Amino acid sequence: MSHCRYIMIILFMLLFIFPLDNFISANCFIDKQFHVQVIDDLPPDSSQLKVHCASKDNDLGDQFLSSTKKDFTWSFCEDFFNRTLYFCHFWWGTKESTFDVFNDPRNCIHDGPDVEGTTKCVWTVRSDGFYLGYYDNNGNFIDDLTYTWPS
């Protein structure tokens, strides 16, 4: 066998021993690292915001945001095949909503604003709804109302 064939066999075997997605997820070897932040910008005298976020592989548990803990942030490496999806369930008083907070490495979410190049998706929760924000290439923070609280 040629030298190249031995190398290919070894590489192929390593993919079975160390699954590619896990290797990349742990080290951001090929793709970018992303950050998702949820910020409580609700009125200070209102009910506590409860947030539960998860992906297929990672359950981030219940987070309780308030005047003393205003945000919740996590980081991850995009799946090699760009399949990473995180969703969050939000509860505020009698209101609740669930939606994807990350499912697109280009725009944070499908049909989101064109934010090519950003690696930080910022969700600000306000009394009128959920604002998706990002930092543009000049470092300016931009956010837009993306979802409203269901009636």
N, C-alpha and C positions, 0 to 999 in steps of 0.2 A: 504494500500500500504506500501511496505517496504521503509525504509530510503534510500536505494540505488536507488530505482526507482524514488523517488522525486528528488534526485540529478541529475539523468540522464535527467529527464524532464526539469529541470531548465537549465542545460547545453545546451540541444537541443534548447530551446527557446532563449537563449542568442545568439546562432549562427544565428538566424534569425534577432534579434535586432541589433547585432554588427557583420556584415559579417566578417568571419575569415580572408579573404585576407586583408581587410582594417585594421583590428586589428594588424595583423602581419606586414604589410607594415609600419604602423606608428611607431611600437615599436621594430621591429626585435625580436619579442618574441621567435620565434623558430629558424628561419634561420639566416644566417649571413648577415651583412651589406656589400654591395659592393660599390666600387668607380670606376667611369670611368673618365678618364682624356684625353683630347684632347690637344696636344701640337703643336704649330706652330713652325716648324723648317725649314721654307722656307727661301730663301735668303732675306736679309733685304731690298733690294731695289725692291722687287717684289710686285705684287698686293696683296691687303688685302685678307685674307682667311675668307670666310663666312661659318659658320657651323650652321646647324639646326638639332637638335636632338629631338627625341620623342619616347614615348612608346604608347601603346594603351590608357593609362590613363593619361600620363603626356607629354605635349608639352613644351619643354624647350626653345622654341623661337629661334630667330636668334641671333647668337653670332658672333662678328667680332673680329678676332684675328690679332695682328700686333706686331710690335716691342715694343709697350707699354703694350699690353695685350697678353701675350704669351700662355696662356692656359685657359681652361674651364673645370671645374670639377663638377660632381654631385654625389650624394650618394643615395642609395635606398636599401630596403630590398628585398631579393629574394622572389618571390611568393611562397606560401606554397607548390604548386605542381610543382615548378621549371619551370614556364612558362614565366618568365619575358623576354621581348625582347625590347631592345633599338636599334634604327637605327639612322644614321646620314646622312645628305646630305651635301656635301662639294662643294664649288665653289672657284676656284682660277683662276683669269684671265678668259680665255676662256675654262678652263677645269672644269669638274664637275663629281662627283661620289657619289653613294649612296650605303650603305651596313649596315649590322647589326654590331654594336659595342659591343653588349652583348646579348647572347641568350643561354649561357651555364654556370652554376655556377662552373663547374670544369675547363673549358678551356677558359673562356671568350666568345669564339665563337665556334660553332660546327666545328670540324676539325681543331681547333687551336692547338697551341703547348700544350703539357701536362704540365699544370701549377697548378696541384692539390694543394690546400691549399692557393692559392692567393685570395685576396679579392680586388685587385686593377688592373684594366685593363687600360693600358696606350697606347694611340694611338698617335704616332708622325707622323705629316704630313711633308713630305719632297718633293723636286721637282721630285723625281723618284717614289713616291708613299706613301703608308700608312704602318707604322711599328707597329705591336702589341708588346707591351712590358709588362713585369711583373717583380715582385721581387721574386726571388727564396727563398727557406727556409733559406738560409744563408744571405739574404738581398742584394744579388747581382742583379743589374738591367740587364735584357736580353731583346733584341728586335730583331725582324726579319721582313723583308719585307713580308707583307701579301697580299697586293693588290697594283697594279700599277694604275696610272691615265689612264683612257681610251684614246685611240688614237683619 
